[in-house]
């Protein structure tokens, strides 16, 4: 059985993430979404919230599960016997950021990373930008799953963010 791990901060999960997860599931028997810690980011949502929101976002996709991975990603990937790590790439900056991580993970554990190009409809949707829009009361409902939109409204206490 082929297993892929899709790691990320998922702070929060977006429709772009969900599209990559769905497409990865077309390539692997099982896809595990790993909510991990990016040491260079200060997340808005707790790990438990991010797991809960991601799980709600993928609940209709068979063969996909969501876990929190608090430690080194490759330790988890190795422990579950995954074939590969999968990451979505939206723009050139993503490739620049992801390539060192992919090479490091291969260096550490011989794990390969596959890059899936984001669907152009989602290329502008980044968690950080979505949070910025929501923070200022802008509309995010067509960029994130409904539970995420609600969580963003609650986080910023900004009813206008639902529009
Ligand atoms: O969505 P992000 O922030 O680009 O995801 C980065 C993430 C969380 C996948 C990366 O920082 C990570 O793998 N963190 C877990 C700790 C780890 O294994 N670090 C070394 C590998 S880069």
Boltz pocket constraint, residues with backbone or C-beta under 6 A from the ligand:
constraints:
  - pocket:
      binder: B
      contacts: [[A, 7], [A, 8], [A, 9], [A, 10], [A, 34], [A, 36], [A, 37], [A, 38], [A, 39], [A, 41], [A, 69], [A, 70], [A, 71], [A, 72], [A, 73], [A, 74], [A, 101], [A, 104], [A, 105]]
      max_distance: 6.0
